[in-house]
Amino acid sequence: MFPKPGWTDQPDPVASPYAAVGGEVVEHAGQYPKSLNYYLDNNVFTAGVFGAMFETLIEMDPMTLEYRPCLAEKWSISEDKKTFTFWLDARAKWSDGRPVTAADVKWTYDAVMDPKNMTGVHKVSLERLEPPEVKDERTIVFRAKQVHWENLGAAGGFSVLPRHVLEGQDFNKVNVEFPVVSGPYRLRELKEGIFLVLERREDWWRRSFPSSKGIGNLQAIKYKFFGEQENAFEAFKKGEIDVYPVYMARQWVNETTSEKFQKNWIAKQSVYNHHPVGFQGFAMNMRRVPFDDVRVRKAMAHLLDRDKMNATIMYNQYFLHRSYFEDLYDKERPCPNELVRFDKDAARQLLAEAGWNVNPNTGLREKDGKTFSVQFLTRDASSDKFLAIYAEDLKDVGVAMTLVKKDWAAWAKDMDEFSYDMTWAAWGAGVFKEPEGMWHSKEADRQGGNNITGFKDARVDELIEQQKVIFDVQKRHEICRQIDQIIFQQHPYVLLWNLNYVRLLYWNKFGTPDTVLSKYSNESTSYWWADADAAAELAEAMKSGSALPKKPEKVVFDDVFKTPGTAASAAPVPIAEPAAASPSAEAPAAPQAQPAEPALATMPSKLPQVGPAGDMEIDLPPLPEDPEPKVPVMLRLLQGALGVTLLTLVVLALAGFRKKAQAPKPDENAEKK
């Protein structure tokens, strides 16, 4: 029976005891999503909003990564690891006062698994389970079709919806109307394409729990939608947005030197924690000619001058990808994959070997009477300069590329229908890797799934099947390294670049813990609070033209994290002055453009035997620089700490947060489906 005897709900050690409730934060949310129903739109932003409104049966502890109660107060696992019984907490209530029941859990499962519903990637984990059996109002039993390390996370990690509200509706049209929720926030206001406001629920059934203290402190979280990063950054500098994770090196290096930054009215911090490193790249549709030929795909990789882009556009702030699981390698286990270098001669040879020869009359390559012409599907103008360089180099070897720009909803539709040649996709990652959703052959033709390239490989399928029954995390990761090396040789993506830290800007009016962010999240501000004194000091400083005290430029989680009860900072009247990060403690160095061994987030030394639902592979919207999509800061916070955490369990992954989500951006951001 779980949780084990003696377990009690405890305060989050990262949360500050000085955190005040109230106030508002305004964040940038990228392009307006096609839906706020995460089951229909597997992107990072939607995942965050959905996770703030709805809960799972169990969630992950944001520090230990062990499962803990959420809607379920306890659960059991049969000896053969195939039967999972959950007992719902009698205190669990919907916002309309009705109890959350086992019938709600079963209805949600049935809705997700209904063949008529476009729930794509979310079916991957749940289809391993038989339809659940409702024993009574508070007891539900899941039986797995086969043993899989992820089954507990699959059964207990999907967001439960209110049957009494949604039953009878067309689930594919449940997009923005969520009048009844169970989570800590509710949707207060929505102006389509303009903004969205989440409001803190004082009547949330877990509001008084120790683990909920100091988390989700802001009364309102407002997300403003911007189609372009440049417009969002200008709004931030004007004070129209409070928090701005930076996805573009140019902005970080050249556009943070004005008075607002010099006088610390805006805080600028690089935060190093343990967030999993995803990947980003140009996805090639392997279902179509010419990308059904690995020689062509490798040639396309040789034609991207990443070194030049990193040096001339991104100030050498990024490391170049050579893996789809970057954080599975370290000094003891170096990545054997060789970086694909810019090499036009190698590309020409590969294209010729594949039968694509130059027509001297047009200068373009042809095969069987067909011209090598590629349409690149994009969503964000910030990627234009990268793609312009790429197009010129393609043209030089006889390949024509044209850009097709669409908004998020149209782009997502094309991805669901596999209607594209190439696109920019950025994927987040989970601490625990579950490669099935993105890399198994059976997922290649699932609409709305994560295998957007149509990748198929018999050996990878075998390895994926092997790792399913292994409960030792390190042994699974060894298999994932084998999978990675096979995928790398197949070149389904033209891999790009990434960061292993968070570049964060925010107006200096918020209280934060010393760590600024949580241990595993990218940008979550869930531990932050509106600091009235800091806001008054900021207003006075701006009025008088004076400077505010400078915050640490680098924050390293492991250097500043304190034991429970001492992790607060920015306290209004602290008992003792909070200790600042030691000036002598060096933050991890940012990876260089061509690191032999990229410095990556450190994996936890001890992992639970059964991990979360899987890699949170969500498609991140492309920001041409930053590699992985980012969830609005506050949402990430909520995710990280409220178990909505990694959303992992929203089958945080369901592999993956990412069907189409916003991804961190390459230097400008990139995103994926």
Secondary structure, DSSP 4 states (H G I P E B T S, - for coil): -BSPTT------TTS-TTPPP--EEEEE--SPPS-S-TTT--BHHHHHHHHHH---SEEE-TTT--EEESSEEEEEE-TTS-EEEEEE-TT-B-TTSPBP-HHHHHHHHHHHH-TTS--TTHHHHHTTBPPPEEEETTEEEEEBSS--TTHHHHHH-SPP--HHHHTTS-GGG-SS------SSEEEEEEETTTEEEEEE-TT-TTTTSGGGTTSS--SEEEEE--SSHHHHHHHHHTTS-SEEE---HHHHHHSS-SHHHHTTSEEEEEEE--PPP-EEEEEE-TTSTTTTSHHHHHHHHHT--HHHHHHHTSTT--EEP--SSGGG--SSS---PPP----HHHHHHHHHHTT-EE-TTTS-EEETTEE-EEEEEE--GGGHHHHHHHHHHHHHTT-EEEEEE--HHHHHHHHHTT--SEEEEEE---SS---HHHH-GGGTT-TTSS-TT----HHHHHHHHHHTT---HHHHHHHHHHHHHHHHHH-SEEE-EE-SSEEEEEES-EE--TTSS-SS-SS--TT-EE-HHHHHHHHHHHHHTPPPPPPPSEEEHHHH--STT----S-SS-SSPPPPPPTTSPPPPPP-SS-SS---PPPPSS--SS--S-----EEPP-EE--S----HHHHHHHHHHS-SSSGGGTTBTTBS-SSB----SEE---B-
